[in-house]
Amino acid sequence: MAETYLKGLDDVMKNLNKEVQAIEGKTMKGLIKAAIIVRRDMDKTSPKIPVDTGNLRSSWFVTPVSSPTKPILIAGFSANYALWVHENMEAKRVRPGSGAKFYEASLNRNHGAMIQAIKDEIKIV
């Protein structure tokens, strides 16, 4: 069920990951810059991160993963209800401009800027 439930986000991530994997010489610095673009956008552009208490918003994390062959970065929200808030199209939102699919929408909007940030930090080997 969760696989179908997140189909939109899964498709976005699959396409983005495929394009990122094709970039030769990518660096952790470039991946972190790409994550910063998405995080800032989720606070500025609708649909924004919903905020009731601020816990979801402050649960954003970026974690570099040790890999001998390529840089890997995991980013997302650690609040246990993040998935529900992201997917719930019916919920009333307190924050003006906030809404469901805030992460997915930001990834879609910033796809080109993220790829460019990664390319700008390419390490020539």
Beta strands, then each sheet from edge to edge (+ up, - down):
strand 1: 60-65
strand 2: 72-77
sheet 1: 1+ 2-
end
